[in-house]
Amino acid sequence: MLPLLLLVIFSIVEFGVALYDKAMITNASREGARAGVVLRNPKPSKQDVTNVVLAYCQNYLITFGASNTPTVSVPSGVGGTFGTPLTVTVSYQYAGLGLGAMLSAFTGPIVMTATTIMNNE
């Protein structure tokens, strides 16, 4: 009975960490988009937006020591005119504790993605 109970408890913890990481990459994409659309002089570059996202992820993402760095995609809209949409996409390969690694052996890597679109100010 104890192994089954431990499996359930670790599964709950694993799922909780996965949901937390998904929320953090969503927040990171939102922070990056916000940094890219705010009216300032000089206008932010793609690298500025990427740096904001990576700094946010570095501070808040739970990685358990894994070296998975999120990838940031800013296809267009940085430094655009008023009303032009800016899209920021963040992708992260979730490693998790032990269950995430076992699950990814069967399903392949678990990739979480978050996209935010905001209009330039």
N, CA and C of each residue as an Amber inpcrd file, in Angstrom:
protein
   363
   0.8250000  -1.1890000   0.0000000   0.0000000   0.0000000   0.0000000
   0.8750000   1.2620000   0.0000000   2.0080000   1.2150000   0.7050000
   2.8920000   2.3790000   0.8070000   3.4500000   2.7980000  -0.5590000
   3.9130000   1.8790000  -1.4270000   4.4040000   2.3210000  -2.7340000
   3.3330000   3.0340000  -3.5620000   2.1110000   2.5530000  -3.4980000
   1.0260000   3.1970000  -4.2350000   0.7640000   4.5970000  -3.6840000
   0.7590000   4.7460000  -2.3770000   0.5560000   6.0510000  -1.7480000
   1.6820000   7.0110000  -2.1100000   2.9220000   6.5430000  -2.0920000
   4.0520000   7.3960000  -2.4710000   3.9800000   7.8120000  -3.9330000
   3.5540000   6.8890000  -4.7970000   3.4030000   7.2210000  -6.2090000
   2.3560000   8.3160000  -6.4040000   1.2580000   8.2280000  -5.6920000
   0.2100000   9.2440000  -5.7840000   0.7230000  10.5810000  -5.2730000
   1.4190000  10.5900000  -4.1570000   1.9340000  11.8360000  -3.5850000
   2.9610000  12.4740000  -4.5180000   3.8940000  11.7010000  -5.0380000
   4.8940000  12.2530000  -5.9470000   4.2590000  12.7240000  -7.2610000
   3.2230000  12.0320000  -7.7020000   2.5230000  12.4740000  -8.9110000
   1.8470000  13.8220000  -8.6950000   1.2650000  14.0150000  -7.5250000
   0.6260000  15.2890000  -7.2020000   1.6580000  16.4080000  -7.1610000
   2.8130000  16.1440000  -6.5430000   3.8790000  17.1490000  -6.4720000
   4.3980000  17.4620000  -7.8720000   4.6090000  16.4380000  -8.6680000
   5.1000000  16.6150000 -10.0440000   4.1250000  17.4440000 -10.8730000
   2.8490000  17.1360000 -10.7870000   1.8340000  17.8670000 -11.5280000
   1.7600000  19.3140000 -11.0490000   1.8980000  19.5340000  -9.7450000
   1.8970000  20.8880000  -9.2010000   3.0650000  21.7180000  -9.7090000
   4.2440000  21.1210000  -9.7680000   5.4240000  21.8160000 -10.2810000
   5.2580000  22.1180000 -11.7700000   4.6820000  21.1790000 -12.5150000
   4.4590000  21.4130000 -13.9470000   3.4810000  22.5700000 -14.1640000
   2.4130000  22.6230000 -13.3940000   1.4700000  23.7340000 -13.5180000
   2.1120000  25.0570000 -13.1230000   2.9350000  25.0400000 -12.0820000
   3.6320000  26.2480000 -11.6610000   4.5710000  26.7380000 -12.7680000
   5.3450000  25.8340000 -13.3640000   6.2540000  26.2200000 -14.4420000
   5.4900000  26.7620000 -15.6480000   4.3560000  26.1720000 -15.9620000
   3.5390000  26.6770000 -17.0670000   3.0640000  28.1000000 -16.7680000
   2.6400000  28.3520000 -15.5350000   2.2160000  29.6970000 -15.1540000
   3.3840000  30.6790000 -15.2280000   4.5830000  30.2340000 -14.8730000
   5.7450000  31.1300000 -14.8940000   6.1790000  31.4770000 -16.3160000
   6.1040000  30.5250000 -17.2540000   6.4770000  30.8900000 -18.6240000
   5.3890000  31.7660000 -19.2510000   4.1360000  31.5920000 -18.8270000
   3.0750000  32.4910000 -19.2860000   3.3330000  33.8990000 -18.7680000
   3.6870000  34.0170000 -17.5010000   4.0100000  35.3290000 -16.9280000
   5.2480000  35.9260000 -17.5860000   6.2280000  35.1030000 -17.8970000
   7.4510000  35.5930000 -18.5390000   7.1500000  36.1450000 -19.9240000
   6.2910000  35.4560000 -20.6830000   5.9400000  35.9710000 -22.0080000
   5.1640000  37.2780000 -21.8790000   4.3340000  37.3880000 -20.8620000
   3.5840000  38.6130000 -20.6190000   4.5150000  39.7590000 -20.2310000
   5.4850000  39.4660000 -19.3750000   6.4570000  40.4950000 -18.9790000
   7.2870000  40.9590000 -20.1720000   7.6940000  40.0260000 -21.0100000
   8.4720000  40.3770000 -22.1930000   7.6700000  41.2190000 -23.1710000
   6.4080000  40.8500000 -23.3810000   5.5660000  41.6280000 -24.2890000
   5.3230000  43.0260000 -23.7240000   5.1110000  43.1070000 -22.4430000
   4.8850000  44.4160000 -21.8180000   6.1230000  45.2930000 -21.9430000
   7.2930000  44.7070000 -21.7350000   8.5390000  45.4720000 -21.8770000
   8.7440000  45.9320000 -23.3150000   8.2470000  45.1720000 -24.2670000
   8.4350000  45.5140000 -25.6690000   7.4620000  46.5350000 -26.2120000
   6.2860000  46.6920000 -25.5760000   5.2830000  47.6070000 -26.1160000
   5.2310000  48.9550000 -25.4100000   5.8480000  49.0570000 -24.2530000
   5.7940000  50.3090000 -23.5030000   6.5130000  51.4060000 -24.2810000
   5.8970000  52.5730000 -24.3100000   6.4580000  53.7030000 -25.0370000
   7.6830000  54.2180000 -24.2920000   8.8340000  54.1420000 -24.9270000
  10.0610000  54.6760000 -24.3600000  11.0190000  55.0060000 -25.4970000
  12.0200000  55.7790000 -25.1550000  12.9940000  56.2040000 -26.1550000
  14.3710000  55.8280000 -25.6640000  15.1540000  55.0450000 -26.3240000
  14.9090000  54.4100000 -27.6160000  13.9800000  53.2130000 -27.4720000
  13.4090000  52.8260000 -28.5790000  12.4850000  51.6870000 -28.5860000
  13.2500000  50.4140000 -28.2160000  12.6060000  49.4900000 -27.5000000
  13.2900000  48.2460000 -27.1380000  13.5590000  47.3750000 -28.3640000
  14.6350000  46.6000000 -28.2710000  14.9870000  45.6820000 -29.3540000
  14.5130000  44.2670000 -29.0030000  14.6660000  43.3490000 -29.9570000
  14.3290000  41.9480000 -29.6870000  15.1720000  41.4010000 -28.5470000
  16.4270000  41.8130000 -28.4920000  17.3150000  41.3400000 -27.4320000
  16.8620000  41.8490000 -26.0650000  16.3580000  43.0850000 -25.9940000
  15.8410000  43.6240000 -24.7350000  14.6650000  42.7910000 -24.2320000
  13.7560000  42.4510000 -25.1310000  12.5940000  41.6430000 -24.7670000
  13.0410000  40.2500000 -24.3290000  13.9720000  39.6630000 -25.0610000
  14.4870000  38.3380000 -24.7140000  15.1600000  38.3550000 -23.3470000
  15.9180000  39.3940000 -23.0510000  16.5900000  39.5030000 -21.7490000
  15.5890000  39.5960000 -20.6060000  14.4960000  40.3240000 -20.8100000
  13.4610000  40.4250000 -19.7720000  12.8460000  39.0550000 -19.5060000
  12.5390000  38.3260000 -20.5630000  11.9220000  36.9990000 -20.4100000
  12.8760000  36.0330000 -19.7150000  14.1240000  36.0010000 -20.1560000
  15.0850000  35.0660000 -19.5540000  15.3790000  35.4080000 -18.1000000
  15.4350000  36.6950000 -17.7720000  15.6510000  37.0940000 -16.3740000
  14.4760000  36.6660000 -15.5040000  13.2640000  36.8160000 -16.0150000
  12.0840000  36.3940000 -15.2650000  12.1100000  34.8860000 -15.0420000
  12.4150000  34.1370000 -16.0920000  12.4640000  32.6770000 -15.9720000
  13.5590000  32.2300000 -15.0180000  14.6970000  32.8960000 -15.0650000
  15.8060000  32.5270000 -14.1880000  15.4320000  32.7320000 -12.7250000
  14.6350000  33.7510000 -12.4400000  14.2620000  34.0460000 -11.0580000
  13.1270000  33.1790000 -10.5360000  12.1980000  32.7680000 -11.3940000
  10.9810000  32.1340000 -10.9030000  10.7440000  30.6970000 -11.3480000
  11.4290000  30.2100000 -12.3560000  11.1780000  28.8750000 -12.8740000
  11.8040000  27.8190000 -11.9670000  11.0740000  26.7430000 -11.6900000
  11.5990000  25.6290000 -10.8950000  12.1810000  24.6080000 -11.8690000
  13.5040000  24.4360000 -11.8410000  14.1490000  23.5380000 -12.7990000
  14.7950000  22.3220000 -12.1440000  14.9090000  22.2890000 -10.8330000
  15.5600000  21.1880000 -10.1170000  16.9690000  20.9350000 -10.6190000
  17.6790000  21.9990000 -10.9590000  19.0630000  21.8800000 -11.3850000
  19.2620000  21.5210000 -12.8400000  18.1990000  21.3150000 -13.5840000
  18.3280000  21.0040000 -15.0130000  18.7830000  22.2550000 -15.7620000
  19.5000000  22.0560000 -16.8350000  20.0310000  23.1850000 -17.5910000
  19.1470000  23.5480000 -18.7780000  17.8550000  23.2800000 -18.6730000
  16.9270000  23.6240000 -19.7490000  16.6450000  25.1160000 -19.7180000
  17.1260000  25.8120000 -20.7130000  16.8880000  27.2440000 -20.8220000
  15.7040000  27.4680000 -21.7590000  14.7660000  28.3120000 -21.3570000
  13.6390000  28.5810000 -22.2480000  14.1000000  29.2620000 -23.5350000
  13.3950000  28.9870000 -24.6130000  13.6750000  29.6760000 -25.8720000
  12.6140000  30.7460000 -26.0660000  13.0590000  31.9110000 -26.5100000
  12.1820000  33.0590000 -26.6810000  12.1310000  33.4080000 -28.1620000
  10.9300000  33.5760000 -28.6720000  10.7370000  33.9470000 -30.0660000
   9.9490000  35.2540000 -30.1190000  10.5350000  36.2530000 -30.7840000
   9.8790000  37.5340000 -30.9940000   9.8830000  37.7780000 -32.5010000
   8.8940000  37.2290000 -33.2250000   8.9480000  37.2800000 -34.6880000
   8.7880000  38.6760000 -35.2790000   7.9280000  39.4950000 -34.6820000
   7.7160000  40.8230000 -35.2590000   7.0560000  41.7380000 -34.2500000
   7.0590000  43.0260000 -34.5650000   6.3330000  43.9860000 -33.7540000
   7.1650000  44.7670000 -32.7730000   8.4210000  44.4140000 -32.5820000
   9.2490000  45.1490000 -31.6300000   9.5770000  46.5110000 -32.2130000
   9.3370000  47.5410000 -31.4160000   9.6260000  48.8970000 -31.8680000
   8.6900000  49.3920000 -32.9380000   7.5130000  48.7720000 -33.0520000
   6.5560000  49.1560000 -34.0820000   5.8150000  50.4350000 -33.7410000
   4.9730000  50.8530000 -34.6350000   4.1840000  52.0550000 -34.4200000
   2.9870000  51.7410000 -33.5350000   2.2960000  52.7820000 -33.1270000
   1.1480000  52.6570000 -32.2430000   0.1210000  51.6850000 -32.8230000
  -0.3030000  50.7140000 -32.0200000  -1.3160000  49.7570000 -32.4330000
  -0.7970000  48.5100000 -33.1190000   0.4920000  48.4810000 -33.4530000
   1.0710000  47.3030000 -34.0910000   1.2120000  46.1860000 -33.0570000
   0.7430000  44.9820000 -33.3420000   0.8500000  43.9060000 -32.3520000
   2.2770000  43.3740000 -32.2150000   2.6300000  43.0400000 -30.9870000
   3.9150000  42.4080000 -30.6730000   3.6100000  41.0330000 -30.1160000
   4.2480000  40.0180000 -30.6600000   4.0530000  38.6400000 -30.2160000
   5.3250000  38.1380000 -29.5530000   5.1730000  37.5720000 -28.3640000
   6.2970000  36.9550000 -27.6460000   5.9000000  35.5230000 -27.3100000
   6.7120000  34.5600000 -27.7550000   6.4640000  33.1500000 -27.4920000
   7.6280000  32.5740000 -26.6990000   7.3040000  31.8880000 -25.6140000
   8.3150000  31.2530000 -24.7680000   8.0530000  29.7520000 -24.7670000
   9.0980000  28.9740000 -25.0550000   9.0020000  27.5130000 -25.0240000
  10.0020000  26.9830000 -24.0050000   9.5720000  25.9680000 -23.2710000
  10.4110000  25.4080000 -22.2130000  10.2390000  23.8970000 -22.1930000
  11.3570000  23.1770000 -22.1810000  11.3160000  21.7170000 -22.1010000
  11.3280000  21.3240000 -20.6350000  10.2060000  20.8000000 -20.1570000
  10.0240000  20.4550000 -18.7470000  10.7390000  19.1500000 -18.4230000
  11.5700000  19.1980000 -17.3790000  12.2930000  18.0040000 -16.9550000
  11.6250000  17.3720000 -15.7410000  11.2220000  18.1870000 -14.7890000
  10.5360000  17.6910000 -13.6040000  11.4500000  16.9350000 -12.6640000
  10.8310000  16.2570000 -11.7230000  11.5760000  15.4370000 -10.7670000
  11.8990000  14.0960000 -11.4090000  11.3320000  13.0380000 -10.9380000
  11.5850000  11.7230000 -11.5170000  10.4940000  11.2810000 -12.4660000
   9.2480000  11.5950000 -12.1110000   8.1310000  11.1440000 -12.9330000
   8.1110000  11.8320000 -14.2950000   8.5310000  13.1020000 -14.3390000
   8.5850000  13.8020000 -15.6170000   9.5820000  13.1660000 -16.5630000
  10.7190000  12.7410000 -16.0250000  11.7330000  12.0790000 -16.8470000
  11.2400000  10.7140000 -17.3270000  10.5440000   9.9770000 -16.4460000
  10.0130000   8.6750000 -16.8490000   8.9220000   8.8350000 -17.9010000
   8.0590000   9.8400000 -17.7390000   6.9860000  10.0620000 -18.6950000
   7.5380000  10.5100000 -20.0370000   8.5890000  11.3450000 -20.0230000
   9.1520000  11.8210000 -21.2910000   9.8700000  10.7010000 -22.0400000
  10.2510000   9.6260000 -21.3400000  10.8600000   8.4860000 -22.0280000
   9.8440000   7.8040000 -22.9460000   8.5750000   7.8490000 -22.5700000
   7.5270000   7.2260000 -23.3750000   6.9170000   8.1870000 -24.3860000
   6.7330000   9.4360000 -23.9890000   6.0210000  10.3980000 -24.8380000
   6.9400000  11.3620000 -25.5650000   8.2150000  11.3460000 -25.2600000
   9.1300000  12.3430000 -25.8010000   9.2010000  13.5180000 -24.8400000
  10.0230000  14.4950000 -25.1560000  10.1640000  15.6280000 -24.2460000
   8.8500000  16.3940000 -24.0830000   8.6100000  16.8330000 -22.8680000
   7.4160000  17.6190000 -22.5740000   7.7770000  19.0840000 -22.7850000
   7.1920000  19.7120000 -23.7980000   7.4910000  21.0980000 -24.1240000
   6.2790000  21.9540000 -23.7810000   6.5250000  22.9520000 -22.9350000
   5.4820000  23.9050000 -22.5720000   5.6980000  25.1770000 -23.3760000
   4.6050000  25.7480000 -23.8690000   4.6970000  26.9470000 -24.6870000
   3.6630000  27.9590000 -24.2220000   4.0710000  29.2290000 -24.2030000
   3.1590000  30.3230000 -23.8670000   3.3740000  31.4560000 -24.8550000
   2.2780000  32.0370000 -25.3250000   2.3460000  33.1380000 -26.2900000
   1.5260000  34.3090000 -25.7750000   2.0910000  35.5040000 -25.8900000
   1.3830000  36.7280000 -25.5100000   1.4400000  37.6990000 -26.6830000
   0.3140000  38.3280000 -26.9690000   0.2410000  39.3360000 -28.0300000
  -0.2810000  40.6190000 -27.4020000   0.4740000  41.7130000 -27.5510000
   0.0630000  43.0260000 -27.0600000   0.2930000  44.0490000 -28.1510000
  -0.5000000  45.1060000 -28.1400000  -0.3470000  46.1890000 -29.1030000
   0.6380000  47.2290000 -28.5910000   1.4640000  47.7570000 -29.4930000
   2.4280000  48.7980000 -29.1300000   1.7050000  50.0590000 -28.6910000
   2.2890000  50.7180000 -27.7140000   1.7250000  51.9690000 -27.2010000
   2.3790000  53.1440000 -27.8660000
